[in-house]
Amino acid sequence: TTLRTSLAKLAEMAENGQVKRISIPGRPQQMLDVAKEETGHADVLSGKSLSQPFTGSGVEAGIVDSGFDYCHEAFCEKDGRLRIARVWEQGTESFEGCSAPHAFGYGIEMTSEEAIRRGKADCETNSHGTHVAAIAAGSSAFLDGKYSGCAPDAEIVLVALDLNSSTLADISNGVRYIFDYAEKVGKPCVVNLSLGNHDGPHDGTSDFDR
């Protein structure tokens, strides 16, 4: 049983023989601001005991997910310019000035800051992709860097899934899309997938795993 009461009433309840135990709960906190320190990643960003700082500079950070707010401060430089280089919305059929990626033939691809800003977001029903992308590559522009991500200087490429229809094949295509772009611009690349399902052996042998 939970209840709200005063400390004075709590003392009275403690004297009641029918009360077996009283527990006073603590308050929850959002602690992403200390995660980099706790995991040691702050030392990676500063270059402590390393040959140099590693901030994601010169690297493509790709996220395949859903629920992206493209114009969030976490994805901007301090001067306001977007760090997002490309967006592929797989479930969008048309958008003025944009067409499907040539290699895949579906969805729409945004290749300019103007188009990405006009697009604003891929959906209005969740923000999971924003959360994930900000952890991976959020910049110091947001709240003076309090919640900056693991690679705050990386260029970002987003693939927005349609969770009503996307399959593992679409996720694989998204990964390929990101690596193809990274190869085109001559940069190393990493892709984050904070999603999955319960199909298959989960031992690295399925077509999707490979």
C-alpha positions in Angstrom: 0.0 0.0 0.0 1.2 3.5 -0.8 0.0 6.7 0.8 0.8 10.4 1.2 1.0 11.7 4.7 2.9 14.0 7.0 5.9 13.0 9.1 3.8 13.6 12.2 1.2 11.1 11.0 3.9 8.7 10.0 5.1 8.6 13.6 1.6 7.8 14.8 1.3 5.0 12.2 4.6 3.5 13.4 3.0 3.0 16.9 0.1 1.0 15.4 0.6 -2.7 16.1 -1.0 -3.7 12.7 1.7 -1.8 10.8 4.5 -4.3 10.0 6.9 -2.0 8.1 7.1 1.6 6.8 9.4 2.5 3.9 10.0 6.2 2.9 10.8 6.3 -0.8 13.6 8.4 -2.3 13.1 10.8 -5.2 14.0 9.8 -8.8 16.6 11.8 -10.7 17.5 12.1 -14.4 21.2 11.2 -14.3 22.4 11.2 -17.9 24.5 14.3 -17.0 26.8 12.1 -14.9 26.8 9.0 -17.2 30.0 10.1 -19.0 31.9 10.4 -15.8 30.6 7.1 -14.4 31.5 5.2 -17.5 34.9 6.8 -18.0 33.8 8.3 -21.3 34.6 11.8 -20.1 38.3 10.8 -20.2 37.9 9.7 -23.8 36.4 13.0 -24.7 39.2 15.0 -23.0 42.0 12.7 -24.1 43.1 11.8 -20.6 45.9 9.1 -20.8 45.3 8.9 -24.6 47.2 10.1 -27.6 44.4 12.7 -28.3 40.8 13.5 -27.4 38.2 11.4 -29.2 35.0 13.4 -29.8 33.8 11.9 -33.0 35.4 14.6 -35.2 35.7 13.3 -38.8 33.4 10.3 -38.1 29.9 9.6 -39.4 27.5 8.6 -36.6 24.5 6.7 -38.0 21.2 6.0 -36.2 18.5 3.7 -37.5 15.4 4.3 -35.4 12.1 6.2 -35.2 11.0 9.4 -33.5 13.6 12.0 -34.6 13.3 15.7 -33.9 15.8 16.9 -36.6 16.0 20.5 -35.3 16.7 19.7 -31.7 19.6 21.7 -30.3 21.5 18.4 -29.6 21.9 18.1 -33.3 23.2 21.6 -33.9 26.5 23.4 -33.8 26.8 26.3 -31.4 26.2 28.7 -34.4 22.9 26.9 -35.1 23.9 24.9 -38.1 22.6 21.3 -38.3 25.1 18.5 -37.9 22.7 16.1 -39.7 24.1 15.4 -43.2 21.4 13.1 -44.4 18.0 11.7 -43.5 16.3 8.8 -45.1 12.6 8.5 -44.1 11.7 5.1 -45.3 7.9 5.4 -44.7 7.4 8.8 -46.3 6.0 8.6 -49.8 6.6 12.1 -51.0 8.1 15.4 -49.8 8.6 18.5 -52.0 12.1 18.6 -53.5 13.0 15.1 -52.2 13.1 11.7 -53.8 13.9 8.1 -52.8 17.5 7.1 -52.4 18.6 5.8 -55.8 20.0 2.6 -54.5 16.9 1.6 -52.6 13.9 3.1 -54.4 11.6 3.9 -51.6 10.9 6.5 -49.0 12.4 10.0 -49.3 15.9 11.3 -48.8 16.7 14.7 -47.4 20.2 15.8 -48.4 20.3 19.5 -47.5 19.9 21.5 -44.3 17.0 23.4 -45.8 15.1 20.1 -46.6 15.8 18.6 -43.2 14.6 21.7 -41.4 11.4 21.7 -43.4 10.9 18.0 -42.6 11.2 18.9 -38.8 10.5 15.3 -37.6 9.7 11.9 -39.0 6.7 11.2 -36.7 4.7 12.8 -33.9 4.0 9.8 -31.8 7.4 9.0 -30.2 10.8 10.6 -29.5 12.9 7.4 -29.1 15.2 8.3 -32.0 15.9 11.7 -30.6 16.8 10.2 -27.2 19.1 7.6 -28.7 20.8 9.9 -31.2 21.4 12.5 -28.5 23.2 9.9 -26.3 25.3 8.8 -29.3 26.2 12.2 -30.8 24.4 15.0 -29.0 26.4 18.3 -29.2 27.5 20.7 -26.6 25.1 23.3 -28.0 22.3 21.9 -25.9 22.3 23.2 -22.3 26.0 24.2 -22.5 27.0 20.5 -23.0 25.4 19.2 -19.8 23.9 16.3 -21.7 26.3 16.1 -24.7 26.7 12.7 -26.2 29.5 10.2 -26.7 30.5 11.8 -30.1 29.5 15.4 -29.9 31.6 16.4 -33.0 30.5 13.6 -35.3 28.5 14.3 -38.4 25.1 12.6 -38.1 23.1 10.4 -40.6 19.6 9.3 -39.7 17.4 6.6 -41.1 13.8 6.9 -39.9 11.9 3.6 -39.8 8.1 3.2 -40.2 7.4 1.1 -37.2 4.0 0.1 -38.6 5.6 -1.7 -41.6 9.4 -1.8 -41.3 11.1 -5.2 -41.3 14.6 -6.3 -40.5 15.4 -6.0 -44.2 14.6 -2.3 -44.0 16.9 -2.0 -41.0 19.7 -3.7 -43.0 19.0 -1.3 -45.9 19.3 1.6 -43.4 22.7 0.4 -42.2 23.9 0.0 -45.8 22.6 3.5 -46.7 24.7 5.0 -43.8 27.9 3.1 -44.7 27.5 3.9 -48.4 27.3 7.6 -47.5 30.3 7.4 -45.2 32.3 5.7 -48.0 31.3 8.4 -50.4 32.6 11.2 -48.1 35.6 9.2 -47.1 34.9 8.9 -43.4 34.9 6.1 -40.8 31.4 5.2 -39.6 29.5 3.6 -36.7 25.8 2.8 -36.6 23.6 2.5 -33.6 20.6 0.1 -33.5 18.6 0.5 -30.2 15.9 -1.8 -31.4 15.4 -5.5 -32.1 12.9 -8.4 -31.9 12.7 -11.9 -30.5 13.0 -13.8 -33.8 15.8 -16.2 -34.7 18.7 -17.9 -32.8 20.4 -14.7 -31.5 23.8 -16.3 -32.1 25.0 -14.2 -34.9 24.2 -16.6 -37.7 21.0 -15.1 -39.1 21.0 -13.1 -42.3 20.1 -10.0 -40.4 22.8 -10.5 -37.8 25.5 -11.1 -40.4 
